[in-house]
C-alpha cells in the first residue's frame, strides 16, 4: 500500500489572503500547490518534514548551477584543515572594511 501525500491546491489570491492558514497546514505535513489561473507555479513543503539537510542540498545545487560554488571531489587535504589561516598583509580594522564596502556599493 502506497502512502499518498496530502496536497491542497490554492490560487495565488487565496495564498495571498490566507498564507498563515496555508503555512499551518504545511506545518502539519500537507503540501500546498499554488496555482496561477489553474497552472501550478509553486509548491509549499515543510522544511521540518524534509529536514534541513535536504534544504541545504537544494541550496547547494542551485549555487552550483549558477557557477558560484564548485563541490569538492573528495575529502579536504588534512594539511589544509590543520593549517593556520593566512595573516593579513597589513592590520586593518573591521569597521574600516565595512565603511569601504558601503562606499563602493558592494
C-alpha positions in Angstrom: 0.0 0.0 0.0 1.5 3.4 -1.1 1.4 6.4 1.1 -0.4 9.3 -0.6 0.8 12.8 0.4 -1.9 15.2 1.3 -1.9 18.0 -1.2 -4.0 21.2 -1.2 -4.3 23.5 -4.2 -4.6 27.2 -3.7 -4.9 30.1 -6.1 -2.5 33.0 -5.9 -5.2 35.1 -4.4 -6.1 32.5 -1.8 -2.4 32.1 -0.9 -2.0 35.8 -0.5 -5.1 36.2 1.6 -4.7 33.1 3.8 -0.9 32.5 4.0 -0.9 31.8 7.7 -3.6 29.1 7.4 -1.7 27.5 4.5 1.6 27.6 6.5 -0.2 25.9 9.4 -1.4 23.1 7.0 2.2 22.7 5.7 3.5 22.6 9.3 1.2 19.6 9.8 2.6 17.7 6.9 0.5 18.8 3.9 1.9 20.1 0.7 0.3 23.1 -0.9 0.4 23.8 -4.6 0.0 27.4 -5.6 -1.7 27.9 -9.0 -1.9 30.9 -11.2 -5.0 30.7 -13.4 -5.2 27.0 -12.8 -1.5 26.3 -13.7 0.8 25.1 -10.9 3.6 27.6 -10.3 4.9 26.9 -6.8 4.8 24.2 -4.1 5.0 24.8 -0.3 6.6 21.9 1.5 7.5 21.6 5.2 11.2 22.2 5.9 10.6 20.2 9.1 9.5 17.1 7.3 12.1 17.3 4.6 14.9 18.0 7.0 17.4 20.8 7.0 19.9 18.7 5.0 17.6 18.4 2.1 17.1 22.2 2.0 20.9 22.7 2.2 21.4 20.2 -0.6 18.9 22.1 -2.8 20.6 25.4 -2.0 24.0 24.0 -2.8 22.7 22.6 -6.1 21.3 26.0 -7.0 24.5 27.8 -6.2 26.4 25.2 -8.3 24.1 25.7 -11.3 24.8 29.4 -11.0 28.5 28.8 -11.1 29.0 30.3 -7.6 30.4 27.2 -6.0 32.1 24.0 -7.1 31.8 20.8 -5.0 35.0 19.1 -3.9 35.9 15.8 -5.3 36.8 14.1 -2.1 37.8 15.0 1.5 39.8 18.1 2.1 43.6 17.6 2.5 44.4 17.2 6.2 47.3 19.7 5.7 44.8 22.3 4.6 42.5 21.7 7.6 45.3 21.9 10.1 47.0 25.0 8.7 46.5 28.4 10.3 44.5 30.9 8.3 46.6 33.4 6.3 47.6 36.5 8.2 46.5 39.9 6.8 49.3 41.7 5.0 48.7 44.8 7.0 46.4 45.4 10.0 43.0 46.7 9.1 40.0 47.4 11.3 36.8 45.7 10.5 35.0 49.0 10.8 37.2 50.5 8.1 36.5 47.5 5.8 32.7 47.9 6.4 32.8 51.6 5.6 34.8 51.0 2.4 32.4 48.2 1.4 29.4 50.5 1.8 31.1 53.3 -0.1 31.8 51.0 -3.0 28.2 49.8 -3.1 29.0 46.1 -2.6 
